[in-house]
Amino acid sequence: MSVIANTPKPPYFAVIFTSTRTEDDNGYGKMADRMVELVEQQPGFLGLESAREDVGITVSYWADLDSIKNWKANSEHLDAQKAGRKSWYDSFKVRISKVERDYGI
């Protein structure tokens, strides 16, 4: 996985997940690695960017809204969501956006 996702020409969708973590790992690192491995296999998945400091930000890119819904409903992802609510996150927010334009070098 590259640091900056190589996305196609817009439009496409972005899921922006921002979070603050609890103190303990409690298996978070292992589950995070598994979620990256699993999401890369999902139809419609275009790429991922992630950074963690005081606030963690992960942006995943998707071809369409149905692909996002299917990922949200993935059974392993559902298990990770439950564990996150219970053990890993003090707070989090999910935002879904349509990317109309992108540019860069």
C-alpha positions as CSV (number, residue, x, y, z in Angstrom):
1,M,0.0,0.0,0.0
2,S,1.5,3.4,-1.0
3,V,1.3,6.4,1.3
4,I,-0.9,8.4,-1.0
5,A,-3.7,6.4,-2.7
6,N,-3.6,6.3,-6.5
7,T,-7.3,7.1,-7.2
8,P,-9.0,7.2,-10.5
9,K,-10.4,10.3,-12.2
10,P,-13.4,11.6,-10.1
11,P,-16.1,11.2,-9.2
12,Y,-15.6,8.6,-6.6
13,F,-16.4,8.5,-2.8
14,A,-14.3,8.9,0.3
15,V,-15.0,7.5,3.8
16,I,-13.3,9.6,6.4
17,F,-12.8,7.9,9.8
18,T,-11.5,10.2,12.5
19,S,-10.8,8.8,16.0
20,T,-9.2,9.2,19.4
21,R,-7.9,6.0,20.9
22,T,-7.9,4.5,24.4
23,E,-4.6,4.0,26.2
24,D,-4.2,0.2,25.7
25,D,-3.7,-1.6,22.4
26,N,-5.9,-4.6,23.3
27,G,-5.3,-6.2,20.0
28,Y,-6.0,-3.0,18.0
29,G,-2.8,-3.2,15.9
30,K,-3.4,-6.8,14.8
31,M,-7.1,-6.0,13.9
32,A,-6.1,-2.8,12.0
33,D,-3.7,-4.8,9.9
34,R,-6.3,-7.5,9.2
35,M,-8.9,-4.8,8.2
36,V,-6.4,-3.3,5.7
37,E,-5.8,-6.8,4.3
38,L,-9.5,-7.5,4.0
39,V,-10.6,-4.1,2.6
40,E,-8.1,-4.4,-0.2
41,Q,-10.1,-7.4,-1.4
42,Q,-13.4,-5.6,-1.4
43,P,-15.1,-4.9,-4.8
44,G,-15.1,-1.1,-5.4
45,F,-12.2,-0.3,-3.0
46,L,-9.9,2.2,-4.6
47,G,-7.3,3.0,-1.9
48,L,-6.5,4.0,1.6
49,E,-4.6,6.7,3.5
50,S,-4.0,6.8,7.2
51,A,-2.2,8.9,9.9
52,R,-2.2,8.7,13.6
53,E,-1.2,11.3,16.1
54,D,-3.5,12.7,18.9
55,V,-6.3,12.2,16.4
56,G,-6.3,9.3,13.9
57,I,-7.5,9.9,10.4
58,T,-8.1,7.1,7.9
59,V,-9.6,7.9,4.5
60,S,-10.7,5.1,2.2
61,Y,-11.7,5.6,-1.4
62,W,-14.6,3.8,-3.1
63,A,-16.1,3.5,-6.6
64,D,-19.7,3.8,-5.4
65,L,-22.0,4.0,-2.3
66,D,-23.0,0.3,-2.6
67,S,-19.4,-0.7,-2.2
68,I,-19.2,1.3,1.0
69,K,-22.4,-0.3,2.3
70,N,-21.1,-3.8,1.5
71,W,-17.8,-3.0,3.4
72,K,-19.7,-1.7,6.4
73,A,-21.8,-4.9,6.5
74,N,-18.7,-7.3,6.1
75,S,-18.9,-9.7,9.0
76,E,-15.2,-9.3,10.1
77,H,-15.5,-5.6,9.8
78,L,-18.7,-5.7,11.9
79,D,-16.7,-7.5,14.6
80,A,-13.9,-4.9,14.4
81,Q,-16.5,-2.1,14.7
82,K,-18.0,-3.7,17.9
83,A,-14.5,-4.1,19.4
84,G,-13.7,-0.5,18.5
85,R,-16.7,0.8,20.3
86,K,-16.0,-1.4,23.4
87,S,-12.2,-1.2,23.7
88,W,-10.3,0.9,21.3
89,Y,-11.9,4.3,20.8
90,D,-12.7,7.1,23.2
91,S,-14.5,8.8,20.3
92,F,-14.9,8.5,16.5
93,K,-16.7,10.0,13.6
94,V,-17.4,8.6,10.1
95,R,-18.0,11.0,7.2
96,I,-18.8,9.9,3.6
97,S,-18.1,12.4,0.8
98,K,-18.3,12.5,-3.0
99,V,-14.9,13.5,-4.5
100,E,-15.6,15.8,-7.4
101,R,-12.1,16.9,-8.1
102,D,-8.6,15.9,-7.2
103,Y,-5.1,17.1,-8.3
104,G,-1.5,16.8,-7.1
105,I,2.0,15.8,-8.1
